[in-house]
Amino acid sequence: VTTKEVNSSTGGQQERWKLAAEVEMSDNFLSTGAFHESTAEERAKFGRPLPMLCVWTENAELRKCRACVCGNFQDEDPTLQAWTAQAEPSSLFASLKLARLRKWLISKHDVKGAFLNASIPDDRVIIVTPPPIWVKWGLVRPGVTWTLDKAVYGLRESPKWWGDERDARLSEIKYVCKSGKSFMLERCTADSQLWFLKDAS
């Protein structure tokens, strides 16, 4: 679904899209403290704000809005690491095969708004203009700019910042069973994104 289609929608259709935008604003941006309104000093330091846009999706059950920074407008540093490590497919296949053989329980979980769990480093000032359609719908006041505090989708470095946050949190996790026995996660030396559940007692 394109922004043009959403922008030209009317009546109940537009209300449903607007509701999706309100959910993105409240459940992701506001609840995580993703931004604060830019100060004059911040605007002077950074210069031209980066634009934002919305990515819209729909299925039979719901409409979804994801607000993203247009990271292609950022100055590109070829030495900058912007990616995050992921588990190798061979590790996943081997884990699933072993789980099937040993009759282990398998589950999956999606981290909602994952990147917004990671903070932007204190020495970085990134200023954006909120999505124009949010201004049109009255979700944001005209003329406002935001200084980002969290790794919003679309920024070049967001995957890296999220990966660092994710790995730091996983290394701190401890599970305590009702029996009192405790467990921790240990990173695999062969695949940095494969973690083993270890006895921590």
Backbone torsions as a table, in degrees:
resi	resn	phi	psi	omega
1	VAL	NA	129.9	-178.3
2	THR	-92.1	158.5	176.8
3	THR	-62.0	-33.7	178.4
4	LYS	-61.5	-41.9	179.4
5	GLU	-66.0	-41.9	178.9
6	VAL	-65.5	-42.4	-178.3
7	ASN	-63.0	-33.8	-177.6
8	SER	-91.8	-2.1	179.3
9	SER	-68.2	158.2	-177.6
10	THR	-136.7	167.4	172.8
11	GLY	56.5	-135.8	-177.3
12	GLY	-62.8	-32.7	179.0
13	GLN	-62.5	-48.3	-179.3
14	GLN	-65.8	-35.6	178.6
15	GLU	-62.8	-37.6	179.0
16	ARG	-68.8	-37.6	176.4
17	TRP	-67.5	-39.9	178.9
18	LYS	-63.4	-38.9	177.3
19	LEU	-62.4	-39.6	177.5
20	ALA	-62.0	-39.6	178.2
21	ALA	-67.3	-39.1	178.4
22	GLU	-64.2	-37.6	177.5
23	VAL	-64.8	-43.4	178.3
24	GLU	-61.6	-42.2	-179.1
25	MET	-65.2	-48.4	-174.5
26	SER	-79.7	-46.6	-173.5
27	ASP	-78.5	-26.4	-178.9
28	ASN	-109.4	-60.7	-173.5
29	PHE	-70.5	-47.1	-176.6
30	LEU	-77.5	-41.9	-175.9
31	SER	-67.4	-27.0	-179.5
32	THR	-96.0	-4.8	-175.9
33	GLY	65.3	45.0	-172.8
34	ALA	-69.8	-17.7	-175.3
35	PHE	-157.2	167.2	165.2
36	HIS	-138.5	156.2	180.0
37	GLU	-64.4	133.6	-174.5
38	SER	-65.1	141.9	173.4
39	THR	-87.5	165.6	178.0
40	ALA	-61.4	-38.0	179.6
41	GLU	-64.6	-41.2	179.3
42	GLU	-65.5	-42.4	-179.6
43	ARG	-64.9	-37.7	179.5
44	ALA	-67.5	-36.4	-178.2
45	LYS	-71.5	-41.6	-173.7
46	PHE	-84.3	-39.9	-176.0
47	GLY	94.1	-132.9	-174.4
48	ARG	-71.0	124.6	178.7
49	PRO	-68.2	152.5	173.9
50	LEU	-81.0	139.9	177.6
51	PRO	-76.3	158.5	173.7
52	MET	-122.6	156.0	175.6
53	LEU	-141.4	171.6	178.4
54	CYS	-113.4	140.9	172.0
55	VAL	-105.3	124.4	-174.3
56	TRP	-111.6	135.6	175.8
57	THR	-136.4	154.2	176.7
58	GLU	-149.3	150.5	170.5
59	ASN	-137.8	-167.6	-175.9
60	ALA	-64.4	-22.7	-172.9
61	GLU	-105.0	-32.2	-174.7
62	LEU	-153.1	162.0	172.7
63	ARG	-111.5	142.6	-175.2
64	LYS	-132.8	142.0	177.3
65	CYS	-121.9	132.0	174.4
66	ARG	-125.4	115.4	178.7
67	ALA	-84.7	129.0	-175.3
68	CYS	-131.5	149.0	172.8
69	VAL	-82.5	141.9	175.8
70	CYS	-79.8	82.1	-174.7
71	GLY	-64.3	-17.6	178.5
72	ASN	-67.7	-12.5	176.6
73	PHE	-87.4	-9.0	178.4
74	GLN	-72.0	149.6	171.6
75	ASP	-65.6	132.7	-176.1
76	GLU	-96.0	127.0	175.9
77	ASP	-106.2	111.0	-176.0
78	PRO	-64.2	-17.2	180.0
79	THR	-91.0	-4.7	-174.8
80	LEU	-78.0	130.4	173.4
81	GLN	-84.1	116.4	-176.2
82	ALA	-115.5	-1.5	-175.9
83	TRP	-102.5	164.9	174.2
84	THR	-121.2	144.3	-179.4
85	ALA	-68.7	148.2	175.5
86	GLN	-131.4	156.7	178.9
87	ALA	-62.9	138.5	178.1
88	GLU	-67.8	141.8	178.0
89	PRO	-53.7	-38.2	-179.6
90	SER	-63.2	-34.7	177.6
91	SER	-66.2	-42.1	179.0
92	LEU	-64.3	-45.8	179.9
93	PHE	-61.2	-43.0	-179.9
94	ALA	-65.5	-39.8	179.5
95	SER	-65.3	-42.9	179.6
96	LEU	-66.3	-39.0	178.3
97	LYS	-64.0	-45.1	179.4
98	LEU	-64.4	-40.3	179.3
99	ALA	-63.4	-39.5	178.9
100	ARG	-65.7	-43.4	-179.0
101	LEU	-64.8	-36.6	-176.9
102	ARG	-97.6	5.0	177.3
103	LYS	57.9	42.2	176.0
104	TRP	-81.6	154.8	175.1
105	LEU	-76.7	134.3	179.1
106	ILE	-116.7	135.1	175.8
107	SER	-145.5	165.7	176.8
108	LYS	-135.0	156.4	-178.8
109	HIS	-146.9	136.9	177.3
110	ASP	-106.0	129.6	177.8
111	VAL	-83.4	115.2	-176.9
112	LYS	-68.2	129.6	-179.6
113	GLY	53.2	46.8	-169.3
114	ALA	-50.6	-49.4	-174.9
115	PHE	-59.2	-31.2	-176.0
116	LEU	-72.0	-2.6	173.0
117	ASN	-82.8	-12.1	-177.2
118	ALA	-102.1	135.7	179.2
119	SER	-86.2	151.0	174.1
120	ILE	-81.8	136.1	179.7
121	PRO	-53.4	146.0	-175.8
122	ASP	-60.1	-26.3	-176.9
123	ASP	-86.1	2.6	178.8
124	ARG	-106.6	130.9	174.2
125	VAL	-117.0	114.2	-179.6
126	ILE	-123.2	117.1	-177.8
127	ILE	-111.7	138.1	-177.6
128	VAL	-133.2	159.3	168.9
129	THR	-100.6	127.3	-179.3
130	PRO	-57.5	160.9	179.9
131	PRO	-55.3	130.2	-178.4
132	PRO	-54.6	-35.2	-178.1
133	ILE	-68.6	-26.9	175.5
134	TRP	-69.1	-34.7	176.2
135	VAL	-68.1	-44.0	-179.8
136	LYS	-59.2	-38.4	-178.0
137	TRP	-86.0	-0.4	177.0
138	GLY	82.8	14.1	177.9
139	LEU	-78.5	-24.5	-179.3
140	VAL	-135.8	140.9	178.5
141	ARG	-69.4	143.7	177.3
142	PRO	-61.1	144.1	175.9
143	GLY	82.8	-3.2	-179.0
144	VAL	-78.4	141.5	167.8
145	THR	-121.6	152.8	-179.3
146	TRP	-113.1	141.6	167.4
147	THR	-100.3	121.6	-173.5
148	LEU	-77.5	137.6	175.1
149	ASP	-111.6	-14.6	-179.7
150	LYS	-124.4	162.4	-175.9
151	ALA	-78.2	81.5	-177.9
152	VAL	-67.2	146.5	178.3
153	TYR	-57.9	141.0	178.2
154	GLY	104.5	-27.7	176.4
155	LEU	-67.1	142.2	-177.3
156	ARG	-58.9	-38.6	-173.5
157	GLU	-89.9	-5.0	-175.0
158	SER	-56.4	-43.2	178.1
159	PRO	-58.7	-40.4	179.5
160	LYS	-65.9	-46.1	-179.8
161	TRP	-62.1	-41.0	178.2
162	TRP	-66.0	-42.7	179.7
163	GLY	-60.4	-41.7	178.6
164	ASP	-64.4	-42.3	179.6
165	GLU	-65.3	-46.1	179.9
166	ARG	-58.2	-49.1	-177.3
167	ASP	-66.8	-36.9	178.2
168	ALA	-64.0	-41.8	-179.7
169	ARG	-68.7	-41.5	179.9
170	LEU	-62.1	-37.2	-178.9
171	SER	-70.1	-17.3	-179.5
172	GLU	-94.0	-13.6	-172.4
173	ILE	-68.6	137.5	171.1
174	LYS	-134.7	137.5	178.4
175	TYR	-109.1	133.1	176.9
176	VAL	-119.2	120.5	-179.7
177	CYS	-80.9	167.8	178.0
178	LYS	-59.7	-29.1	179.5
179	SER	-72.7	-11.7	-177.6
180	GLY	97.5	-10.0	179.3
181	LYS	-73.5	137.8	-176.9
182	SER	-114.9	152.3	-179.7
183	PHE	-133.9	157.6	178.2
184	MET	-138.8	169.7	176.7
185	LEU	-101.5	138.3	178.0
186	GLU	-126.6	129.4	-177.7
187	ARG	-71.2	137.4	176.8
188	CYS	-72.4	136.5	-179.2
189	THR	-73.6	-21.8	-178.0
190	ALA	-89.8	-23.1	-179.6
191	ASP	-145.2	112.0	-173.4
192	SER	-64.4	-16.0	-179.2
193	GLN	-109.4	20.6	171.8
194	LEU	-113.2	123.9	-175.1
195	TRP	-120.5	138.2	179.8
196	PHE	-104.0	143.3	174.8
197	LEU	-86.3	118.0	-174.9
198	LYS	-118.2	148.9	175.3
199	ASP	-68.2	123.8	-179.1
200	ALA	-109.3	10.4	-177.9
201	SER	-70.2	NA	NA
